[in-house]
Amino acid sequence: MTVKLPPLAEAEFQRQVIDLAHILGWRVAHFRPAMTAHGWRTPVQADGKGFPDLVMVRRDRLIFAELKAEKRKLTPEQVEWFNALTAVAEVYVWHPADIEALASALR
């Protein structure tokens, strides 16, 4: 009998990534949205729309990571950030199925 687990929600996946990063000695920042009269908003100015979910730093490494539930794709704004940041830092898009590659990148 094969047991199929339900898909991992992005929020739970994010919690797992942050926990793993902390275990491995990374400092992690995530900017959360807040409920406003106009719905959920992340306070940001200028070109912030699409900024990656996590910023992580350890010693001489800087990682920007966008976390996606399975089968979700980057928005056009996220692609712009990904392209801009790739020239100066490590940039990843991780899905729950990428857990082995993710753990390897954080080691």
C-alpha positions in Angstrom: 0.0 0.0 0.0 1.3 3.4 -1.0 0.6 6.3 1.3 0.5 9.7 -0.4 1.2 12.7 1.9 -0.7 15.9 1.4 1.2 18.7 -0.3 3.3 20.8 2.1 2.0 24.3 2.4 4.5 27.1 1.7 4.3 28.4 5.3 5.3 25.0 6.7 8.0 24.6 4.1 9.4 28.0 5.0 9.4 27.1 8.7 11.4 23.9 7.9 13.9 25.8 5.7 14.4 28.5 8.4 14.9 25.8 11.1 17.4 23.9 9.0 19.3 27.2 8.2 19.5 28.0 11.9 20.7 24.6 12.8 23.5 25.0 10.2 24.5 28.5 11.5 22.8 30.8 9.1 21.2 34.2 10.0 17.9 34.4 8.2 15.5 37.3 7.4 12.0 37.0 6.2 9.6 39.9 5.7 6.0 38.9 6.5 2.9 40.4 5.1 0.3 41.9 7.4 -3.5 42.2 7.1 -4.7 45.7 6.2 -8.0 47.1 5.4 -7.1 46.3 1.7 -6.1 42.7 2.4 -2.7 41.1 3.0 0.2 43.5 2.2 3.9 43.4 2.7 5.1 46.9 3.5 7.7 47.7 0.9 8.8 50.7 -1.1 10.5 51.2 -4.5 11.1 47.9 -6.4 10.3 45.5 -3.5 7.5 43.6 -5.2 8.7 40.1 -5.9 11.7 40.3 -3.5 12.8 36.8 -2.4 11.2 35.1 0.6 14.5 34.6 2.5 17.8 36.3 2.9 20.5 34.2 4.5 24.0 34.9 5.5 26.8 32.8 7.0 30.4 33.9 7.0 31.3 34.8 3.4 28.1 33.5 1.8 24.9 35.3 0.9 21.8 33.5 -0.2 18.5 34.7 -1.5 15.8 32.1 -1.7 12.3 32.0 -3.1 10.2 29.2 -1.7 7.3 27.8 -3.7 4.7 25.1 -3.1 4.9 22.3 -5.6 4.2 23.3 -9.2 4.1 27.0 -8.4 6.1 29.3 -10.7 7.9 32.6 -10.3 6.0 35.8 -11.0 7.5 38.2 -13.5 8.7 40.5 -10.6 10.3 37.5 -8.9 12.1 36.6 -12.2 13.4 40.2 -12.4 14.8 40.0 -8.8 16.2 36.5 -9.5 18.1 37.8 -12.6 19.4 40.9 -10.8 20.6 39.1 -7.7 22.2 36.2 -9.5 25.2 38.4 -10.5 26.1 39.2 -6.9 24.9 36.3 -4.7 23.6 32.7 -4.6 20.0 32.7 -5.6 17.7 29.7 -5.4 14.1 28.8 -6.1 13.2 25.8 -3.8 10.1 23.6 -3.7 9.5 20.9 -1.0 10.7 18.2 -3.4 14.1 20.0 -3.5 14.9 19.3 0.2 18.1 17.3 -0.5 19.5 20.0 -2.9 18.4 22.7 -0.4 20.1 21.0 2.5 23.3 20.5 0.4 23.3 24.2 -0.6 23.1 25.3 3.1 25.9 23.0 4.2 
